[in-house]
Amino acid sequence: MHLFYTPDLTDAGLYELGPEESRHAVGVLRLRAGEQVQLTDGRGAWCVAQVMEGSTARACLVRIVSREEGHGRRPYRLHVAIAPTKNTDRYEWFLEKATEIGIDRITPLLCEHSERKVLRRDRGEKIVLSAVKQSLKAYVPQLDELTPFGEFIASVAGAAGGGETVERFVAYCDEGTPLEARVGLFDSMCRSAADGRKNFCVLIGPEGDFSPAEIERARAAGFVPVTLGESRLRTETAGVMAAAMAQMAGER
């Protein structure tokens, strides 16, 4: 059954898909009257609907058969702030895979050692939405604008003390410290989750890593230095590893 994104989905019995989704449903997939589809507003609503007579590639009309709220809601939250890679394809691969695994918010970071300083948010949003549909999710992750590192840290520090406690981690290469002397991200997440703290925020640096000043600023803001293992990972791989670790720890 095909999934369509319907951000303004209402409780009404009849609903008209937007122009792009209508074209995909009728013009590309050639769905016909009576066939069933799935709809989501990206905020947890999940509907089964039936294509109606008279639907066209310009306006596909469906009748909602059933509706569920909070569909597939995960027992944890994950925010990854990551420096986009010089190769845009690698960053977009991260967006796709992290969305498929499960993530709530992505903040692209502009760091001292960043090689990519310009980013198209609209293209990233399309990739995220495509991954949401492919993986049959009812929640669309928030994708922020490219944000200077200092601005991000200031916003996080300003949010401290309000709402649910966020477990903060910063991953970076530290060849001067033995691996056994460093804290593992997965173990840290598991300990937090065991205590009921399942709201995670992870910082991932650029190809040239965070600068010493950025690391110190992150630590001052409450980010715990962590390692993802003995292998030196590419930026996008580290981001996906963080998403996978959060899923395994958060769903225990």
Order of alpha helices (4+ residues) and beta strands (2+ residues): beta-beta-alpha-beta-beta-beta-beta-alpha-beta-alpha-beta-beta-alpha-beta-alpha-beta-alpha-beta-alpha
